[in-house]
Amino acid sequence: MSTPHRFARLGAVAALAAALLTATPALAAPAQVTRVAAASSVGDVCYSELPSQAHDTLRLIDNGGPFPYPKDGVVFSNREGVLPSQNSGYYHEYTVITPGSRDRGARRIVTGRGAHEDYYTGDHYETFDLVDFGC
């Protein structure tokens, strides 16, 4: 499945970089990036603390696949309301393989359109942690 939301994220990063380089106040950071911190029910986790299978999933997302399950890349509707509220199509979900599981298991990466807006859940959407790539 294609991942156009990842490409939109690259555009947001480019816009932010241009704003910082030119110091133009009109080109502030994209709104979705600032909304990431607004979700008080979302924790954070260091990239290095994620299971190795989550690293594999993030790498596949960045490369556009191929993904192990047909449902990888589908729109995540955030029915639970744990992630910041966004329009439909903003979030997409991907399976994090669970060794020994007979099905997809409970682990997922949910991506948003913001730069580095990747969430990990190990309990099938009950809790989410924003992945911190800086640690």
Protein Blocks (a to p, Z undefined) as FASTA:
>chain_A
ZZfklmmmmmmmmmmmmmmmnopaklccdfklmmmmmmmkbccddfklpcfklmmmmmmm
mnopacfbfkgopacehlnomaccddehkaccdddddehiablojbdcdddfbehiacdd
fegomaccdddfkZZ
